[in-house]
Amino acid sequence: MKVCAFYTLGCKVNQYETEKIIKSFEQNDFKIVDFSEEADVYVINTCTVTTLSDRKSRQIIRRAIKQNPQAAVIVTGCYAEISPEEISLIDGVDLIVGNKDKDFIIEKVSEFLGLGDEIASPSARNDKEEKACSDGLRAFSGENKVKKAQRYHTRALIKIQDGCDQFCAFCKVPYVRNVLASRSIPKVLNEAELLASEGVKEIVLTGIHLGKYGIDLTDNTNLVSLLTSLIEIKGIERIRLSSIEAKEISDELISLISSSGRICRHLHIPLQSGSNEILKMMGRNYTKEEYLSIMRKIKNSISDFAITTDIIVGFPSEKKEHFEETLTIAEEAAFSKIHVFKFSPRKGTPAAGFSDQVGSKIKNERSERLLSLGERLRFEFINQFLGKELDILVEKRLDRSLFTGLSDNYIRVVFEGAGKLEGDIVKVKPLETRNNLLYGELVIEDG
């Protein structure tokens, strides 16, 4: 039996796709081990969203080669799609597989290893496609070593869409995933029903450009129509949306979240900048006023709603006054979490050639200020819930008596409990805040 290890960098779509690849290897009698262990085959699913992502991808590739110089090292993902020549310069890489050929990795590995014709082809695996990710990959992990014991049956990703045609000035993603492709509602429902039958309580809908779901289909399918069908599935108690653009949040979507009781009160809505001038240079399709209007509409319609965001600091031509505008907008939006990115020029994107690039010292200073504001806003948001009962999906046991999980509005809580609680939704009353986490007690309900 051949042994294989996987490492995933980047977004939830990558995590989902790695899980699908793992299934194809398992179905063909490969043993899956943690990436830290010696293996015959290493598969690294890369990311290219920032310069740091490229660098980290190369580090992980070299780590696999060092662990077992005799192993077959396969590199796939967005970095492999856009920069295969850079990867090919790393001595020890055996196969480079772009995004378009991800479904064929098992065949390519089989051919490389000389395993013959016993490998199931993609067409032969079609009937099992919807089962491919039903092991419930943890959605809160940014990078995933795919340790088999860590595939919890509490929260699972479902990829519903691929591709982006927005071409923001700073982003390489549309160059590596530019074909819009949505999965049909029946296929998504089938996968969700399988997950529900395995005890998964929460599904996370993910895509490269989630708000474009259905635009390539011919039956007027959209995100709202998909959600309307999903909330009827018994056993799925929560549906969470991953990142979505502000102008793609319709009144119908807000109304459905408000009325359903099953769609999580949390959206990740990238802001990127609070300056209209910088937003225009970035190629974003909204103004700060439009963004704030949508934020207010959501929070006025749904109580205790959490909005997380991405913000880039140090974009070319960003002056002090532009950055101060961003701080002001972030404060007004009262984000529950801010992901801060220092602008890095990506070769081949318009922004890489813009004049008036911002120096690294200024980027670092602005990043620290924004991170500090984000921490304060996070603290203010979670502190609202001290003494209030929250429904917590229990993810794991931390030690003999401590558990942790998330509320539907993306608040992590640690609490004491007993027995097997993983996968259950329980009521917890937060009592104190420590290290930006809420600590509380399990609420024992009568009867």
Secondary structure as UniProt FT lines:
FT   STRAND          3..8
FT   HELIX           12..26
FT   TURN            27..29
FT   STRAND          31..33
FT   TURN            35..36
FT   STRAND          41..46
FT   HELIX           51..67
FT   TURN            69..70
FT   STRAND          72..77
FT   HELIX           78..82
FT   HELIX           84..88
FT   TURN            91..92
FT   STRAND          95..97
FT   HELIX           99..104
FT   HELIX           105..113
FT   TURN            116..117
FT   TURN            122..125
FT   HELIX           126..131
FT   TURN            132..135
FT   TURN            139..140
FT   HELIX           148..150
FT   STRAND          155..162
FT   TURN            169..170
FT   HELIX           173..176
FT   STRAND          181..182
FT   HELIX           185..197
FT   TURN            198..199
FT   STRAND          202..207
FT   HELIX           210..212
FT   TURN            213..216
FT   HELIX           223..230
FT   TURN            231..232
FT   TURN            234..235
FT   STRAND          238..241
FT   HELIX           246..248
FT   HELIX           251..260
FT   STRAND          266..268
FT   HELIX           276..282
FT   HELIX           288..301
FT   TURN            303..304
FT   STRAND          306..313
FT   TURN            316..317
FT   HELIX           320..333
FT   STRAND          337..342
FT   TURN            347..348
FT   HELIX           350..353
FT   HELIX           360..383
FT   TURN            384..387
FT   STRAND          390..397
FT   STRAND          402..407
FT   TURN            408..409
FT   STRAND          412..416
FT   TURN            422..423
FT   STRAND          425..434
FT   TURN            435..436
FT   STRAND          437..442
//
